[in-house]
Amino acid sequence: MGEVLTLARWQFAITTIYHFFFVPLTIGLSFLIAVMESLYVKTGDEKYKHMVKFWGKLFLINFAMGVVTGLVQEFQFGMNWSNYSRYVGDIFGVPLAIEALLAFFLESTFLGIWIFGWEKVSKRIHLLSIWIVSFATALSAFWILTANSFMHEPVGYVVKNGRAEMTSFMEIIQNPHLWVQFPHTIFASLATASFFILGISAYHVLKKNNNAWVKSSLKIGIIASLISTIFVAGMGDIQGKYLVKHLPMKMAAAEALWESKDPAPLAVVAVIDEKNKKNSFEIAVPKLLSFMSYNSFSGKVEGINDIQTRYEKEYGPGNYIPPVTISFYSFRLMVGAGMVMLILSVAALYCYFKKKIFESTKLLKLLMFAIALPYIANTTGWILTEISRTPWIVFGLLKLEEAVSPTVSASYVLTSLISFAVVYSVLILVDIFLMVKFAKKSPVKKGPVNYEIKGNKGGSLWI
């Protein structure tokens, strides 16, 4: 059973991470394309139509890959995690069903209108279709996160006959955990799309493509990246404060805080000795963790060992400590990537106002490579979110070893794990090839090099 559990966890982790490469870009890019098309309908300026078609083509490639990689996700609940499905299916299945029957079909239907409706439906109907697609992608994320939030903080249920049964649908969708997780995910998606647009626009600037759509895309990317990264940081701070109070083990593991302290220092780096439950070396900033938790330089933050003792009394004997090293460093990678994104956004805005953005070769090259930063932040953030819940699959109700399918053999899971990993790797390579191929193509011929920014001395953010 131990081998089956390990392999099932690896399979779900790998397929989820692959799938999550595509989801944030789908959510964020659909919104920004809708903004671009709104500008086209309002002004009639052809440059916005060029932008919509250019970014729309990349959006469709990403969307198709997201659908393909997402198909097997829900099947795993019945294949590898049948005990989990049996235990919480009455609750977990509801938001997943709504996501499929409402959000996904709404998304795919109006995406079809948007793809094939150019010159066949009115501009306003065509515009409405992409806004509905954008709304549906966010709605899809909402229902998925509704199900996921129940796993972190179960609400609106009662345990009957060995199963968790729903008692209140409203409590499920009003779960406080959902409402700190969902906005953070949406703004992270906008940040992903913003840096995607920034990086590719920077490439075209470096290649001396001075078409109006390139300059406007770069400006939209700058504005959206700064706004989204600020909101990601803000919502991350709110989420962290919430977890300190409601799911303290997650935050204690993310900070490698073994003993409760008041005030609590923030470890910047640490050598973590999980066997002896201590840090053998760390560099920490005094009182900073208390400040981050309570907006005050005093305040007790519970440590892992104290929480473990409390959980043993509440849930019975067992190890309730998640993998601390992975939690600690995935958190720092996520935050570090986010900080670099914010710095680059500010630098790009500064250079724009100084009318230097088109001549700032080093910054433009950095923006190209910065496309990877939101993917690093998204992946490490998701790893932190899920692995810091260990040993629970549904916190306080069901442990991982109790959720795995009892009749599935290790060889079967290993075979499917290898198969999925190979197929998904091929899909990723195909996606990168197609993205690079079409990202290099301009929808119009290159114009003469003339990077004039209209406005007063400080520049202008008109797009």
Long-range contacts (C-beta under 8 A, 24 or more apart in sequence): 1-401, 1-404, 1-406, 2-401, 3-410, 4-80, 4-404, 4-405, 4-408, 4-409, 4-410, 4-413, 5-400, 5-401, 5-404, 7-410, 7-413, 7-414, 7-417, 8-76, 8-80, 8-81, 8-404, 8-405, 8-408, 8-413, 9-400, 10-417, 11-76, 11-80, 11-413, 11-416, 11-417, 11-420, 12-76, 12-80, 12-81, 13-383, 13-386, 14-417, 14-420, 14-421, 14-424, 15-69, 15-72, 15-73, 15-76, 15-420, 15-424, 16-73, 16-382, 16-386, 17-379, 17-382, 17-383, 18-69, 18-424, 18-427, 18-428, 19-66, 19-69, 19-70, 19-73, 20-378, 20-379, 20-382, 21-69, 21-375, 21-378, 21-379, 21-428, 22-62, 22-63, 22-65, 22-66, 22-69, 22-431, 23-66, 23-70, 23-141, 23-189, 24-185, 24-188, 24-189, 24-192, 24-193, 24-374, 24-378, 25-59, 25-62, 25-189, 25-192, 25-193, 25-196, 26-59, 26-62, 26-63, 26-66, 26-137, 26-189, 27-134, 27-137, 27-138, 27-141, 27-185, 27-186, 27-189, 27-190, 27-193, 28-189, 28-190, 28-191, 28-192, 28-193, 28-194, 28-196, 28-228, 29-55, 29-58, 29-59, 29-62, 29-193, 29-196, 29-197, 30-59, 30-130, 30-133, 30-134, 30-137, 31-134, 31-138, 31-190, 31-193, 32-190, 32-193, 32-194, 32-197, 32-220, 32-224, 33-59, 33-130, 33-134, 34-127, 34-130, 34-131, 34-133, 34-134, 35-220, 36-220, 37-126, 37-127, 37-130, 38-127, 38-131, 39-463, 40-123, 41-123, 41-124, 41-127, 45-212, 47-211, 47-212, 47-213, 47-216, 48-213, 48-216, 50-211, 50-212, 50-213, 50-443, 50-444, 51-213, 51-216, 51-217, 53-443, 54-213, 54-217, 54-442, 54-443, 55-197, 55-217, 56-114, 57-438, 58-196, 58-200, 58-435, 58-438, 58-439, 60-115, 61-431, 61-434, 61-435, 61-438, 62-431, 62-435, 63-111, 65-427, 65-430, 65-431, 68-427, 69-424, 69-427, 72-420, 79-405, 79-408, 79-416, 80-404, 80-405, 80-408, 80-413, 81-393, 81-403, 81-404, 81-405, 82-405, 82-406, 82-407, 82-408, 83-402, 83-403, 83-404, 83-405, 83-406, 84-393, 84-394, 84-398, 84-403, 84-404, 86-163, 87-162, 87-163, 87-164, 87-394, 87-397, 87-398, 87-402, 87-403, 88-150, 88-163, 88-164, 88-394, 88-397, 88-398, 89-163, 90-163, 90-164, 90-165, 90-166, 91-150, 91-156, 91-157, 91-164, 91-165, 91-166, 91-172, 92-147, 92-150, 92-151, 94-166, 94-169, 94-172, 95-143, 95-144, 95-146, 95-147, 95-172, 95-173, 96-143, 96-144, 96-147, 98-143, 99-139, 99-140, 99-143, 99-144, 102-139, 102-143, 103-136, 103-137, 103-139, 103-140, 103-142, 103-143, 104-136, 104-140, 106-132, 106-135, 106-136, 106-139, 107-132, 107-133, 107-136, 107-137, 107-140, 110-136, 138-186, 141-182, 141-185, 141-186, 141-189, 142-178, 142-182, 145-178, 145-181, 145-182, 145-185, 146-172, 146-173, 146-175, 146-178, 148-181, 149-175, 149-177, 149-178, 149-181, 150-175, 150-394, 151-389, 151-392, 151-393, 151-394, 151-395, 152-177, 152-181, 152-247, 152-385, 152-389, 152-395, 153-177, 153-246, 153-247, 153-395, 154-394, 154-395, 154-396, 154-397, 159-397, 164-394, 164-397, 164-398, 176-242, 176-246, 177-242, 177-246, 177-247, 180-235, 180-238, 180-239, 180-242, 181-239, 181-385, 183-231, 183-235, 184-232, 184-235, 184-236, 184-239, 187-228, 187-231, 187-232, 187-235, 188-228, 188-232, 188-374, 188-377, 188-378, 188-381, 190-224, 190-227, 190-228, 190-231, 191-225, 191-228, 191-229, 191-232, 191-338, 191-341, 191-374, 191-377, 192-374, 192-375, 192-378, 193-224, 194-221, 194-224, 194-225, 194-228, 194-229, 194-345, 195-221, 195-225, 195-341, 195-367, 195-370, 195-371, 195-373, 195-374, 196-371, 196-374, 197-221, 197-224, 198-222, 198-225, 198-348, 198-367, 198-370, 198-371, 199-367, 199-368, 199-369, 199-370, 199-371, 200-368, 200-371, 200-439, 202-364, 202-365, 202-367, 202-368, 203-368, 203-439, 203-440, 204-442, 205-358, 205-364, 205-451, 206-361, 206-364, 206-365, 206-368, 207-446, 208-446, 208-449, 209-442, 209-446, 209-447, 210-446, 210-447, 210-448, 210-449, 210-450, 210-451, 211-442, 211-444, 211-445, 211-446, 211-447, 212-447, 213-442, 213-443, 213-444, 214-442, 215-358, 215-451, 216-463, 218-357, 219-352, 219-461, 219-463, 220-463, 221-348, 222-345, 222-348, 222-349, 222-352, 222-357, 223-349, 223-461, 223-463, 225-341, 225-344, 225-345, 225-348, 226-342, 226-345, 226-346, 226-348, 226-349, 229-338, 229-341, 229-342, 229-345, 230-342, 232-338, 233-338, 233-342, 236-335, 236-338, 237-292, 240-292, 240-293, 241-292, 241-293, 241-294, 244-293, 244-294, 244-301, 247-395, 248-301, 248-302, 248-307, 249-304, 249-307, 249-308, 249-311, 249-320, 249-321, 249-322, 249-388, 250-322, 250-327, 250-388, 250-389, 251-293, 251-301, 252-301, 252-302, 252-303, 252-304, 252-307, 253-304, 253-321, 253-322, 253-323, 253-324, 253-327, 253-328, 253-388, 254-327, 254-328, 254-331, 254-384, 254-388, 255-289, 255-301, 255-328, 255-331, 256-282, 256-304, 256-324, 256-325, 256-327, 256-328, 257-289, 257-301, 257-302, 257-303, 257-304, 258-303, 258-304, 258-305, 259-303, 259-305, 259-306, 260-300, 260-301, 260-302, 260-303, 260-306, 261-289, 261-290, 261-300, 261-301, 261-303, 262-290, 262-298, 262-299, 262-300, 262-301, 263-287, 263-289, 263-290, 263-291, 263-297, 263-298, 263-299, 264-289, 264-290, 264-293, 264-299, 264-300, 264-301, 265-289, 266-292, 267-328, 268-332, 269-332, 270-328, 272-324, 272-325, 272-328, 274-321, 274-323, 274-324, 274-325, 277-304, 277-305, 277-321, 315-396, 318-391, 318-399, 319-391, 320-391, 322-387, 322-388, 322-389, 322-390, 322-391, 323-387, 323-390, 326-383, 326-387, 327-384, 327-387, 327-388, 330-380, 330-381, 330-383, 330-384, 330-387, 331-380, 331-384, 333-376, 333-377, 333-380, 334-376, 334-377, 334-380, 334-381, 334-384, 337-373, 337-374, 337-376, 337-377, 337-380, 338-377, 340-370, 340-373, 341-370, 341-373, 341-374, 341-377, 344-370, 344-373, 352-453, 352-459, 352-461, 353-458, 353-459, 354-459, 355-453, 355-459, 357-453, 358-451, 359-451
